[in-house]
Amino acid sequence: MNKICIIGVGLIGGSFALGLKNTRKIEIAGFGRNEAHLQQAQKLGAIDTYSLDIARALSGAELVLIATPVNSFKNILELIKPHINDRIIICDVGSTKGSVIAIAKEVFGAMPPRFIPAHPIAGKEQNGVVAAEGSLFNNKRVILTPTDNADTQAIEYVSECWQALGAKVEIMNDKIHDDLLAMTSHLPHMLAFSLMDYLIQSHSNALDYAAGGFKDFSRIASSDATMWRDICINNPNEIVKHIAGFQQSLDKLSNLIKEGKAKEIKQLFINAKTARDDWLNE
């Protein structure tokens, strides 16, 4: 490929661009609504050119990466639809996949064969292109959720792009993806956000007494609020299901504490520590 267009040159889009530039010679064009942000991305070397006109940004592009919040996807796809031909590959980086596929089918009438949904399981609590880094996806999983009619060459090319950034690419059904990520990514963010909400509602000075453990646990509450709002709106059933499941786990621990069952409490903690230590050592 000679040219890629990135819509939304923030943390993920910018990191994709920087990483790709380290592996091959390719023109990367940026598109967005905020010219100052695009100028900043160009200054940082994430993109070569930019345009506020989608037709100009997409002109000559062979792949378009959508790296905007999921709630913007319908507007984005409607915007690019008149300029998409059968040769252009479309990819995204959204944290929910079922909703992305449903939106694409709504806009295009059917899922375009060369639209390959993707989710890089990587990020930071910081956002924006200033936080972008080309090594962000190194040794991180990227899950592709192509539909049954997906073009095999498009799948291969998207896979190769992510692998060039050091990512471990995996193909998965979108429903399985949304359920797994609701547990491992969406739920922890809900816990961090709700913990902060609980503290500030319960005691105005509580944070004055928070130390390293609280800092570690609450780190992801600094994540982008708009992005996480969109994830909640686009994966509500799975997130609510796992919040309820976690509440049962909290109730179990609460009952053990109330009943003074020291042995059982310790065993629960040992099991949790062992599972986490094993995961870290994989």
N, C-alpha and C positions, 0 to 999 in steps of 0.2 A: 504494500500500500504506500501511496505517496502523501496522502493527506487524511487527517482525522479532525473531526470537529467535536469539541467538548462543550456541552451546554451546562453551565454551572461550574466555574473554575474555582472551587473552594478547596477544602482539605482533601477530599477523596479525588475529585477531578484533577486538582493540581498535582497530587502525588502520582496519579496515573500518568499524567503528562511528563513529569520530571523523570519518572522511572523509565518510561518508554524512550525518552530522548537519550537515556544512557545506554540503550541497547541497539538503536538503529537510527538512521537518518530519515527523518520524516517531518513533514510540515504539520503543525498543530495549530488549528484556529480555535479561538474561543468565542462563545456567544453568551450574552447575558443582558440584563436590563440596566446594570450599573456600570457606566463607563469607567469610573474611578477604580472599581475592583478589577476590571479587565486590564486597565493600564498597569495596575500593580502586578497582576499575573504575568504580563508581558515583561515588565521590568525584572521580575524574579526569574525569568527564563522558562516559565511553565508553558507559555504559548508563544508562537511566532507572530501571529496576527490576531486581530479580533474585529468583530463587527457587531453593531446593534441591529443590523439587518440580517434576518435568518437566511434569506436566499443567498446573500453574499457569503455568509459564514459557511454554508453548506456547499457552496459551489466547488465542485471537484472532489468533495470528500467521499471517501469510500467506507468510512465507519463514523457513526455519530454515537458518542457516549453521553447519556443523560445522567447528570450528577447533581440533580436538584432535589428538594424535599418531595416525597411521594405525592403529597396533595397537589403538587403543581403538574403532575404527569399528564393529566387530561389536556390542560392548556398547551403544554409543550408538544404533545403528540399532534394535536389539532394544528399547531403552528407549523410543524415540520411536514405534515402529511402532503401538502401540495408539491413539496420539493424532494420527496422520496421516490426513488425508482427501484426496480427489482435488483439492482446491483449493490445498493447501499446496505450495509449491516448496521442494525440498531442494537445497542446494548445499554444497560442501566446499572446502577449500583444501589438500588433501593433495598432497604432492610426487610421489606415484605414483598413476597413474590406473587401470591394469589391475586392480590388487588391490582398489581401492575399488569398481569396478564388479562384480567377482566377489563381494565381501562383500555388496553390496546385493542381488544376485540370490539369494544364499544366504538372506538374512534375509527378503526380501519374496517369494521364489519366482520373481520376474521383476524386471527393472529398472523401477522406477516411472517412468512417462513424464515426471513433473515433477521428477525428480532429475537435475540438471545438474552433473556433476563439473567442478571448476575447479582451476586451479593458478596463483596469482599468483607470477610470478618476481620476487620482491622479498623483502627481509628484512634482518636485522642479525645480528651475532654475539650481541648481547644478546637476552634473552627476557623475557617477562612484559609485563603491560599498562603498566608504568611506562616501557617502551621504545616504546610505541605512538605513532604520529603519523599524523595525517590525510592527510599528503602522501606517505606511504610508497609508494603505487602510482602516483604521477604519472609519466607517460612510461615506465612499466614494462609488460611484456607480461603478459597474463593469458590462459592457454590453457584453453579449454572443450573437453571431450571427450564431448559428448552421444552417446548410443547411437542406433541407427537408429529406435527407437520414441519418441524424445524429443518432447515437446510443443513446438511451434514458439514459442508465446507465452511459455512458460517460458524458452526459450533467449533470446528477445528481452529479457525482463525482466532476467534475470541479466546479460546483456551490457550493458544500460543502466545497471545498478547499478555495474558495474566501470568503465564509461566515464565515469560521473559522478565517479569518483574520479581521473580523468585517465589511466586505464589504456588500453593498446592491446590490444583483445580479438581473439583468434585462435581459430578452431575447428580441431581436429586429431583424428585417430584416436588412441585411447589407446595403442596399441602403438608408434606413431611417437613420441608424446610420451615414453613411458618410455625409449625408446632414446636420443632426443636429450638428455633431461635427465640420463640416466646419464653421458653424455659431458661436458656443460657444467656440471653442478651436482654430481651425486653423486660423480663421479670426483675433481674438485678437493678436495672435502671429505675423501675417503678419503686423498688425498695429504697434506693438511695434518695429519690425525690421525696417519697413519703416520709422517710426518716427526718430529712431536713424540715419538712412541713410540720411534723410532730414536734420537733424541738422548738421551732420558732413560735408555734402556737402554745406550747406548754410553759415555756419559761424564756423570757427575753434575754436572760444572761447565760443560758445553758452553754452556748458555744465558748464562753470564756473558760470553761473547764474541760473542753474537749482536747484530747491529746492525739498521739500518732495513730492509734488504732482507729479512732473516729475519722481521722483524716484519710486513712487508707480506704475505709469502708465507704465513705461519702464522696470519694473522688469523682465518680461518674455523675454526681448530681450537678457538676459544672458543665455537663454536656449541653448541646444546642437545644433549647426549649422547643423551637419550631419543628425541628426534625423529629423529636420524640413525641410531640403532639400528633404529628402526621402518622407515626408508627402506631400509636394508640388507635387512631381513627381507622387505620387500614388493616389492623390485625386484632380487632376487639375481642372476638370470641376466644381465641387462643390465649390472649393475655389475661382476660378475666378468669378463664379456666385455671390457669396456673397461679394466679393470685389466690384463688379459692383453695387450690391444693397446698400452697405454701401456708395459708392460714391454718389448715389442718395440722401441718407440721409444727407451727407455733403453738397451737392449742395442746398438742401432745407434750411439748417441752414445758409449757405452762403448768399442765397437770402434774408432770413429774416433779416440778419445783414445789408446787403447792403441797404435794403428798410427801415431800422430803425423801424421795427415792434417789439417794446419792449414787448408788451403784449404777442404776439405769441412766442417770444423767451423765455420769462419767463415761459409760459405754457409748452413749450417743455422741459425745464429744470426740472420743477416740475414733469411732467410725468415720466421723466427718474429717478429722485430721488426717487419717490414713488415706481416705479417698482423695483429698486435696494434694497431699504429698506425692501420692502415686501419679496423679495427673501432672504435677509440676516436673516430675522426673522422667516423663515419657520422652 
